[in-house]
Each structure stands twice: as structure tokens, then as C-alpha cells.
Amino acid sequence: MLEIHQFPCLSDNYGYLLHDPDSGETACIDTPDAAAYLHAAQEREWQITQIWNTHWHPDHAGGNEAIKAATGCTVLAPEIDAERIPAVDRIVKHGETVWLGEWDAAVIGVGGHTNGHVAYHLPDAEMAFVGDALFALGCGRMFEGTAPQFWTSLTRLKALPPATMLYCAHEYTASNARFALHADPDNAELQTYAEEIRHRRDAGQPTVPSKLLRELKTNPFLRADNPELQARWGHPGDAVATFAALRAAKDTF
């Protein structure tokens, strides 16, 4: 089975090392802090062979050059963002497949936070690395994309198997939960989830990864096609407008 090492980076990022014991390959999922990644790999005696970038922001690709210099690894980056990502060896785009040993990962275009953002879905491992496109109870700010584009991206993630574990890039869940309760206050499952999050954070525990099935029931940004939420936000029958209203409200919440 694949092994995942998750560790804090910078102020609120998570770093991920994905290791295949059979092939000995290890992939960095983004590179917010080169030193932290190299130290984590060294502690486990894992050889970093690849970097899978989700998008161009420096807290996701800023460690590429140092890690590549230290390990000789291959750097993968999304096509649209690649010009702003250091040390790229291979450009990937929606619909393509990447490999870690014998494990395949589908590249999913999830533009909106940045235009070129991608996620990596490993179906046989029931996991997806979603960067800043989707968070537990939230989604990324719409820095570059449009609401229709971002909603299309989220519908692609919504269509993954419900058992998929979502590995997002930041520990934002507590603040996301506060907005989600504001956006969807009558959601009983959300209320239960938010309480669990509060207890986990009080205990210093991570809230990531999260299961897609739970996010589908509680994450307001994934529920923009829900008639009750649409009515509450004044856009009956319009998922894109509901998503746009939710995203704008979260920006100033």
C-alpha cells in the first residue's frame, strides 16, 4: 500500500510525501518548504523521485528548485501555470495520467483559484490531492478564474467516489466551519461536523484529510446545487450564481 506522511509547513500549510514501498518512489505533493520536505524524507529513508505541483503559488512550488537540486527528482506541473513554476520537467493537463511506481493518478483540471490548478486522484488508493481548489468545508479564493469555471472544477471533484479521502493544502477548517454554519445554519450534519472540528483543533489535531462523502453533505461550496441553499442565497435554480454569492461572502466574512 501507499504510505503518506503529512506534516505542517510554513504557517498553515500541510506538506505531503507519498511513498510507494514496492518501487521505492516518493512524490512530494507541492513544495511549500524545501527543508521540511528533505528532512521528512531523510528521516524515513525515502528517496524523493518526483514533485507533483498543483498550482503556481509560492507556498506550493517554492521549494521545487532546492528539492530538485538535492535529489535529482522530476518536477511535474500543470500546463497553464507552468510558466510561473520553477524547474519544471513535465507539463500535465486535465485527463492525463501520472504514475508513482505502479500506482496511477488522474490529473483533474480544477481551475478557479488559479487558472491552471490541477488535482491528482489516485483511484485505487481512494485519495485525491486537491491543493487549494477544495478545503475541508471550504474552497480556495477565486484569484484568477471565473465562477462558472470554478463551479465546473468543483463538480469534477464532486463526481469522484464518495469514499475518496481529500488531502487539501491548508489547515483552514475551523474558520471554514464558522462560515459554513453562517451559510447553511439548518444543516444538522454540518453542526455535528463543526463540533468535531472544534474538539480536534482544541486538542491540536489536524482536520485533514476529509472524506468526500462528508464534504458533499456539509461543504456549502459543494452544495451550491442544493435547492434549499440556492433559495437561502437568493438564486433558485442557479448553482453558479449561488456558488459566486457564497465565494464573495466568504471573502469578506
C-alpha positions as a printed NumPy array, in Angstrom:
array([[  0.   ,   0.   ,   0.   ],
       [  0.996,   3.594,  -0.493],
       [  2.297,   5.438,   2.546],
       [  1.525,   9.113,   3.231],
       [  3.489,  11.339,   5.543],
       [  1.615,  14.547,   6.371],
       [  3.383,  17.337,   8.233],
       [  2.905,  21.06 ,   8.932],
       [  4.763,  23.6  ,   6.819],
       [  5.055,  27.375,   6.983],
       [  2.223,  28.945,   8.996],
       [ -0.74 ,  26.783,   7.988],
       [  0.271,  24.592,   5.014],
       [  0.436,  20.826,   5.033],
       [  3.271,  19.02 ,   3.331],
       [  2.729,  15.571,   1.856],
       [  5.163,  12.847,   0.921],
       [  3.567,   9.979,  -0.98 ],
       [  5.683,   6.808,  -0.9  ],
       [  5.39 ,   3.54 ,  -2.81 ],
       [  7.324,   0.848,  -0.933],
       [  7.346,  -1.537,  -3.91 ],
       [  9.111,   0.806,  -6.332],
       [ 10.859,   2.935,  -3.723],
       [  9.497,   6.081,  -5.387],
       [  8.403,   9.08 ,  -3.355],
       [  6.475,  12.093,  -4.608],
       [  6.259,  15.494,  -2.976],
       [  2.777,  16.916,  -3.34 ],
       [  3.674,  20.594,  -3.752],
       [  6.75 ,  22.063,  -2.059],
       [  5.937,  24.848,   0.417],
       [  9.16 ,  24.325,   2.406],
       [ 12.1  ,  22.503,   0.817],
       [ 13.986,  21.98 ,   4.074],
       [ 10.965,  20.42 ,   5.773],
       [ 10.412,  18.028,   2.862],
       [ 14.05 ,  16.98 ,   2.649],
       [ 14.209,  16.436,   6.402],
       [ 10.991,  14.392,   6.424],
       [ 12.198,  12.196,   3.568],
       [ 15.601,  11.692,   5.171],
       [ 14.033,  10.681,   8.487],
       [ 12.071,   7.942,   6.716],
       [ 14.902,   6.977,   4.382],
       [ 12.665,   7.739,   1.419],
       [ 14.206,   8.913,  -1.848],
       [ 12.263,  11.797,  -3.409],
       [ 11.867,  10.984,  -7.111],
       [  9.026,  13.295,  -8.19 ],
       [  7.29 ,  16.56 ,  -7.359],
       [  3.609,  16.903,  -8.288],
       [  2.663,  20.579,  -8.296],
       [ -0.991,  21.584,  -8.098],
       [ -0.539,  25.28 ,  -8.977],
       [  1.998,  28.077,  -9.182],
       [  1.669,  29.905,  -5.863],
       [  4.997,  30.119,  -3.993],
       [  3.653,  28.304,  -0.922],
       [  3.078,  25.337,  -3.259],
       [  6.005,  25.438,  -5.675],
       [  8.606,  27.499,  -3.841],
       [ 10.714,  24.508,  -2.827],
       [ 10.983,  22.924,  -6.275],
       [ 14.485,  24.103,  -7.141],
       [ 16.107,  23.191,  -3.827],
       [ 14.49 ,  19.741,  -3.686],
       [ 15.402,  19.019,  -7.311],
       [ 18.975,  20.132,  -6.685],
       [ 19.257,  17.832,  -3.676],
       [ 17.559,  14.761,  -5.16 ],
       [ 17.526,  14.983,  -8.955],
       [ 13.779,  14.415,  -8.915],
       [ 11.379,  15.033, -11.806],
       [  9.067,  18.046, -11.456],
       [  5.517,  17.856, -12.823],
       [  3.432,  21.   , -13.197],
       [  0.058,  21.962, -14.676],
       [  0.191,  23.271, -18.225],
       [ -1.426,  26.686, -17.761],
       [  0.534,  27.541, -14.599],
       [  3.845,  26.024, -15.718],
       [  5.48 ,  29.278, -16.836],
       [  5.329,  30.511, -13.244],
       [  6.57 ,  27.279, -11.655],
       [ 10.325,  26.683, -11.165],
       [ 12.319,  23.728, -12.52 ],
       [  9.535,  22.017, -14.472],
       [ 10.412,  18.787, -16.336],
       [  6.965,  17.6  , -17.415],
       [  3.786,  19.532, -18.128],
       [  0.496,  17.809, -17.286],
       [ -3.111,  18.682, -18.055],
       [ -6.66 ,  17.542, -17.394],
       [ -7.324,  13.965, -18.477],
       [ -3.719,  12.798, -18.367],
       [ -2.26 ,  10.165, -16.04 ],
       [  0.841,  10.272, -13.882],
       [  2.457,   7.352, -12.102],
       [  4.179,   6.586,  -8.834],
       [  5.56 ,   3.114,  -9.325],
       [  2.546,   1.069, -10.441],
       [  0.051,   3.488,  -8.902],
       [ -1.742,   5.72 , -11.388],
       [ -3.106,   9.173, -10.66 ],
       [ -5.561,  11.027, -12.877],
       [ -4.829,  14.691, -13.458],
       [ -8.025,  16.713, -12.954],
       [ -8.291,  20.293, -14.107],
       [ -9.704,  22.333, -11.227],
       [ -9.037,  25.906, -12.324],
       [-10.548,  28.809, -10.429],
       [ -8.151,  29.543,  -7.588],
       [ -5.562,  29.814, -10.349],
       [ -6.452,  29.185, -13.965],
       [ -4.176,  26.179, -14.254],
       [ -4.79 ,  24.461, -10.903],
       [ -4.929,  20.651, -11.049],
       [ -5.714,  17.882,  -8.592],
       [ -4.266,  14.355,  -8.543],
       [ -6.692,  11.478,  -7.965],
       [ -5.373,   8.001,  -7.18 ],
       [ -8.485,   5.853,  -7.635],
       [ -7.016,   2.576,  -6.392],
       [ -5.844,   4.277,  -3.204],
       [ -9.127,   6.227,  -2.758],
       [ -7.32 ,   9.524,  -2.296],
       [ -7.043,  12.872,  -4.053],
       [ -4.616,  15.726,  -3.523],
       [ -6.618,  18.859,  -4.208],
       [ -4.25 ,  21.707,  -3.299],
       [ -6.201,  24.927,  -2.76 ],
       [ -9.123,  24.062,  -5.052],
       [-11.092,  22.459,  -2.234],
       [-10.691,  22.548,   1.534],
       [-12.479,  20.776,   4.328],
       [-15.716,  22.827,   4.492],
       [-14.329,  25.39 ,   2.04 ],
       [-12.685,  26.148,  -1.274],
       [ -9.886,  28.405,  -2.429],
       [-10.276,  32.095,  -3.143],
       [-11.12 ,  32.785,  -6.777],
       [ -7.948,  34.733,  -7.581],
       [ -7.796,  34.136, -11.328],
       [-10.756,  32.139, -12.543],
       [-14.465,  32.738, -13.006],
       [-17.427,  31.39 , -11.087],
       [-18.579,  29.11 , -13.957],
       [-15.04 ,  27.765, -14.302],
       [-14.651,  27.15 , -10.573],
       [-18.066,  25.503, -10.283],
       [-17.15 ,  23.172, -13.169],
       [-13.976,  22.3  , -11.27 ],
       [-15.885,  21.535,  -8.101],
       [-18.381,  19.358,  -9.981],
       [-15.437,  17.284, -11.208],
       [-14.363,  16.726,  -7.623],
       [-17.954,  16.067,  -6.544],
       [-18.074,  13.242,  -9.099],
       [-15.216,  11.293,  -7.506],
       [-16.152,   8.189,  -5.494],
       [-17.682,   9.291,  -2.173],
       [-15.126,   7.261,  -0.196],
       [-12.262,   9.365,  -1.594],
       [-10.103,  10.976,   1.055],
       [ -9.338,  14.595,   0.198],
       [ -5.889,  15.916,   1.085],
       [ -6.011,  19.705,   0.911],
       [ -3.082,  22.039,   1.426],
       [ -4.044,  24.165,   4.445],
       [ -5.443,  23.874,   7.953],
       [ -8.317,  26.298,   7.385],
       [-11.127,  24.074,   8.637],
       [-12.069,  25.895,  11.824],
       [-12.568,  29.213,  10.042],
       [-14.291,  27.456,   7.157],
       [-16.675,  25.836,   9.627],
       [-17.681,  29.204,  11.029],
       [-18.617,  30.458,   7.574],
       [-20.337,  27.184,   6.649],
       [-22.579,  27.477,   9.712],
       [-23.418,  31.031,   8.656],
       [-24.148,  29.925,   5.086],
       [-26.148,  26.79 ,   5.92 ],
       [-27.313,  27.105,   9.538],
       [-30.025,  24.438,   9.414],
       [-27.676,  21.643,   8.298],
       [-27.612,  19.167,  11.203],
       [-24.726,  17.137,   9.778],
       [-22.715,  20.321,   9.422],
       [-23.385,  21.219,  13.042],
       [-22.062,  17.817,  14.164],
       [-19.03 ,  18.115,  11.89 ],
       [-18.227,  21.624,  13.147],
       [-18.303,  20.427,  16.749],
       [-15.903,  17.597,  15.932],
       [-13.589,  20.084,  14.233],
       [-13.623,  22.317,  17.306],
       [-12.616,  19.397,  19.525],
       [ -9.855,  18.316,  17.142],
       [ -8.356,  21.782,  16.926],
       [ -8.605,  22.285,  20.687],
       [ -6.559,  19.094,  21.007],
       [ -4.012,  20.309,  18.438],
       [ -5.028,  17.629,  15.936],
       [ -5.306,  18.085,  12.147],
       [ -8.714,  18.12 ,  10.468],
       [ -7.233,  16.971,   7.156],
       [ -7.791,  14.697,   5.275],
       [-11.56 ,  14.711,   4.994],
       [-13.851,  12.242,   3.254],
       [-15.657,  13.442,   0.13 ],
       [-18.93 ,  11.875,   1.278],
       [-18.992,  14.123,   4.326],
       [-17.992,  17.188,   2.354],
       [-20.83 ,  16.57 ,  -0.095],
       [-23.273,  16.802,   2.812],
       [-21.712,  19.741,   4.651],
       [-19.442,  21.911,   2.472],
       [-21.565,  24.834,   1.234],
       [-19.395,  25.352,  -1.851],
       [-20.065,  21.777,  -2.969],
       [-23.769,  22.25 ,  -2.195],
       [-24.37 ,  25.242,  -4.478],
       [-26.671,  22.981,  -6.495],
       [-28.828,  22.263,  -3.43 ],
       [-32.281,  23.875,  -3.826],
       [-32.571,  24.896,  -0.164],
       [-29.153,  26.562,  -0.187],
       [-29.932,  28.242,  -3.502],
       [-33.143,  29.661,  -2.077],
       [-31.389,  30.874,   1.073],
       [-28.817,  32.724,  -1.028],
       [-31.346,  34.17 ,  -3.448],
       [-30.547,  32.215,  -6.611],
       [-33.129,  29.433,  -7.041],
       [-32.145,  27.004,  -9.762],
       [-28.75 ,  28.619, -10.388],
       [-25.774,  26.739,  -8.971],
       [-23.166,  29.064, -10.496],
       [-24.769,  32.207,  -9.082],
       [-25.142,  30.518,  -5.694],
       [-21.5  ,  29.484,  -5.725],
       [-20.447,  33.002,  -6.713],
       [-22.519,  34.506,  -3.894],
       [-21.05 ,  32.105,  -1.351],
       [-17.495,  32.764,  -2.506],
       [-17.975,  36.538,  -2.406],
       [-19.496,  36.318,   1.066],
       [-16.638,  34.176,   2.369],
       [-14.104,  36.691,   1.03 ],
       [-15.406,  39.324,   3.449],
       [-16.655,  37.076,   6.277]])
